[in-house]
Amino acid sequence: MVERVNPKRRYDSPHRRQQAAATRLHILQAAQRLLERQGYAATTMAAIATEAGVALKTVYLAFQTKSGVVRALWDVLLRGPVDRPVAAQPWYREVIQERDPQRRLRLNARNSRVVKTRIGPLLQVIRSAAPLDGDIAALWDHIQADFYDNQRAIVQQLHDTQSLRPDLDATRATDILWTLNHPDVWQLLVGMRGWTPEQYEQWFGDTACAQLLRPDTRHQGDSHQ
């Protein structure tokens, strides 16, 4: 008896999945170029399709909406080459697992530099578009909440090991670290005042240690970083 093949059954294979993933990434790279060059409002789905050299339908099938493109692009740029949540990223785990409080804050400053170098321009696009688009506004709120939660986990360890200044509780310390790490500060210093990313990292590390740590924990020598 000959097995009957269902012509409606969707054919799938690792090769097709790889092709789809490559096309998706290609579209996101095209969208990034347009968004960073001309902003959110001027970047249409049709323009993204043209820039990517794909059919408009392909862009809609992959992302549904323009805000969906931005969300997907944000995820890719934030996580970098390892597709895991930030809390599971090797560079974030290194901070969490570091036992020396000053070294922990300096690693956090390093991560801030590396990540913001990668995502800084898109962050500005998202921030500027938030008043214009409800989905982008929700994304901006989500980004700020994630930044806060990630900094809070670092501060909680400092609190638990009694490394914080005695006049600070965990909430106030998190507010300080979140502010230092906020994308607006990066934009002011690097984007507007012309600081190099390395100067920003040094300042962030120095200021975080001075603002948060007990004097007797600042023992590694600030100038060698």
N, C-alpha and C positions, 0 to 999 in steps of 0.2 A: 504494500500500500504506500503510495507516495504522499509525503507530508505536504499539506497545503500551506503555502506561505501567505501570511496576511500582508497585503500591500500597504496597509495603513500603519503597520507596526514601525515605530521609529527606530531607525538604525543608529546604534551608538557604538563608539569605540574610543580607546585612549587617544588615538590620532585625532579624531574629531574634537574631543574635549580639549586637546592641546591647541588645535587650530582656533577653537572658539575663545580660549583664554588669551591666545596671542592677538586675535582680532580685538578683543575687549581692551587689552592693554594698549594696543595701537590707537584705539579711539580715545582712551583716557589721556594718552600723551598728546594727541592733537588738541583735545579740549584744554589741557593745561596750557599749551602755548597760546591759545586764543584767550582764555580767561585772564592770564597774567599780562597779556599784551593789551587787551581792550576792555576788560571788565566783564561782569556778569550780565548786565542788561544788554550789551551789544553782542553777546555771544549767543547765537541761536543754535538749535539742534541741526538745522540745515547747514549752518556754517561749520559745525563740528564734523558733520558727515563729509562735507567738501574737503575740509582740511585733512581728514583721515583717508580720503579716497574710497569711501564706502557708500553704500546706498543709505538714504535717510531711514528707511525701514529697519536697517541693521542697528542703527543707533537706538531707535525706539524699542526694538525687541530686547536689546541688552540692558537698557537703563530706564525705560518708560518716560522719564521726564528730565528736564535740564537739571533740576535739583538732585535727581537721582545720579546724574553724571558727577555732580560736585561731591556728593556723599561718597560715591565709590572712589573718586580720585583722592579725597581726603584720607580714606582708609589705607589706600595703597601708599601714599606718601608718608603718612604717619608711621606705619609699621615697617617700612623699608623692605629689605630683601626677605625677611622672615615673616611669613603670614600667620602671626599670632596676635592676640590682644596685647596691649602695652604691658599689662601686669605680668605677662609670660615672656616678654622679650628679654633676650640675654643681657642687653645693656641696662634694662631696668632692674632685672634680678641682681645684677652686680651691685647696684646701689643698695638694694634691700639687704643683701647678704654681707655687705661691708661692715665690719665691727668698729672701726675707728670713726668717730663722729665727724671729724673734720674731713677725712678722706671721703666719707659718704656724701657730704655736701658738695665737695669739689667734683666728685663723679657726677652728681646731679647737675652741676653747672656745665660739665662737659656734654652731658646728654642734651641739655637745653640748647647748647650751641649747635650740636650735630643735627638735631631734629629741626630746629628753627631755620637752619641753613637750607634744609630740604623743603620745608613747608611754609616758610615765612611769606613768600609772595601769595600763595593760595590763601593763607590766613587773612591777609588784607582784603582779598577778593570776597571772602565769606563775610568778614566783618562789615564791609561796605554794602554788601547785598542784603544783609539781614533785615534792614528796615523796609526792603522792597518785596520780599518774598517770605511767606510764612514758614515754608519748609526750610529755607536757609536760616531763618531766625531760630528755628528749633535746633538746627545743626550747630549754630553758634553757641546757644545755651548748653547743648550737650558737650561741646568741646571745652567750654569753661568749667563745667562740672567735672569732666574727666580730669582736666589739669588739676583741679582742686583735690580730688580724691587721691590722685597719684602723689601729690605733695603731702597730703595728710598721712599717708602710709609711711613716708619717710620721717615725718615729724613724730609720729607715734613711737617709732623706735627710739628716737632721741629722748622722748619723754620717758619711755619705759626704762631706759638705761641711765636716767637722771643726768643727761648731758645738756639739757636745756638750761638757759639762764633761769635762776630761781624765781624771777619776777614774771616769767612767761608760763601760761598754761598751753596745752596742746592746740587749742582753737586759735589763740592769738598768734602762736608760732606758725601755724598753718597759713593764716591770713598773710603773714609777712612773706613766707616762702612762695606762696601762690602769686603774690604781687610781684616779687622779683622775677618770677618765671613767666609772668603774663606776656602774651604776644604783643600787647601794646608797648611794653617797655622795650622789647626787642626792636620794634618798629621805630620808636623814638630815638634810641641810641644808635642802632645800626642803619636803619633805613633813612632817618632824617639827619642825624648828627655825624654820620660817616664813621662810626666806630667799626673796627674790624671784628669779625666774629670771635677772634681770640681775645681781644680786649674786653668784649662783653663777657666771655667765659671767666676771665680773671676777675673782673669786677663782681660778677654774680657770686663766684666762690668766696671772694674776700668779704663781701657784704653779708652773705648768708652766715658765714662763720662768726663775724663780728656781732650780728644782730641776734643770733639764736643760741650760740653755745656758751656754756659756763667758761669763765676765764681759764680754769685749770684743764680744760679739754683742748685748748688751742695750743698744741704742742708740736705740730709737724713743720712749722716754719712756713709762713704764708708766701714768701717770695719765690720759692723754688718751683711752684706749680706752673 
